[in-house]
Amino acid sequence: MMRALVVYESIYGNTQAVAKAVVGGLSTAMDVELIEVGAAPAIVGDVVDLLVVGGPTHAHGMSKPESRASAAGKAGDRLVSRGVGIREWLESVRVGSRPIAAAAFDTRIKGPELLWGSAAKAAEKELRRLGLRVVVPAGSFLIGGPTGPVFDRVLDGELERARSWGSALAAKVAAG
Ligand SMILES: Cc1cc2nc3c(=O)[nH]c(=O)nc-3n(C[C@H](O)[C@H](O)[C@H](O)COP(=O)(O)O)c2cc1C
């Protein structure tokens, strides 16, 4: 079976939940490994057929050390990603010579993308810069908005949509 690596960043846990749903979808046609970005490998070798990267949208794009610090301060016990974000990982990761398939997803606030931005769109640029083949449009999965001090609620139906995005992606890669 073809192999996928899913690397995710998450402060409050929403992107982690979405990543797990994406893995559920990918698993219908691929062997999948899910890794939090702080534990992700420095080199993605040719044994992987698909690289998927996901993270929360902060300030219209991928998080930065300052935005993560600000978010982490409100996350309490829920804090998932304690080190680098996908921005830093994508800047430093090395890939093999084979142009493997890739895709990006994010979580962001419900509303016009023009207004709220998308971390996945920014991540896609980095995937292309690395020479990978972005094979499906970025997936954005929506957060309902603040329910307290944090943006912490994946909208109803979004995990199902993430699973479908994953299964469609796996089918595409498996079909070559
Ligand atoms: C510092 C900060 C900046 C944010 N900026 C944006 C933004 O520009 N656009 C957006 O859609 N959501 C923004 N959000 C909301 C995040 O997208 C939301 O917290 C995230 O999707 C939750 O994912 P997580 O639970 O995995 O951390 C921001 C959140 C924080 C903490």
The ligand as a Gaussian input file, in Angstrom:
#p B3LYP/6-31G(d) Opt

LIG

0 1
 C       -3.068000      34.701000      17.489000
 C       -4.210000      34.181000      16.643000
 C       -4.453000      34.732000      15.404000
 C       -5.513000      34.245000      14.608000
 N       -5.718000      34.782000      13.371000
 C       -6.666000      34.237000      12.569000
 C       -6.849000      34.700000      11.235000
 O       -6.172000      35.607000      10.758000
 N       -7.786000      34.095000      10.467000
 C       -8.556000      33.073000      10.945000
 O       -9.378000      32.562000      10.200000
 N       -8.424000      32.626000      12.217000
 C       -7.495000      33.173000      13.030000
 N       -7.343000      32.715000      14.297000
 C       -8.189000      31.612000      14.773000
 C       -7.457000      30.314000      14.548000
 O       -7.524000      29.966000      13.178000
 C       -8.024000      29.214000      15.438000
 O       -7.634000      29.517000      16.764000
 C       -7.462000      27.883000      15.045000
 O       -8.003000      27.457000      13.821000
 C       -7.739000      26.849000      16.085000
 O       -6.929000      25.739000      15.778000
 P       -6.205000      24.936000      16.952000
 O       -7.263000      24.561000      17.936000
 O       -5.645000      23.740000      16.278000
 O       -5.140000      25.795000      17.544000
 C       -6.316000      33.188000      15.103000
 C       -6.059000      32.652000      16.357000
 C       -5.027000      33.128000      17.130000
 C       -4.793000      32.517000      18.469000

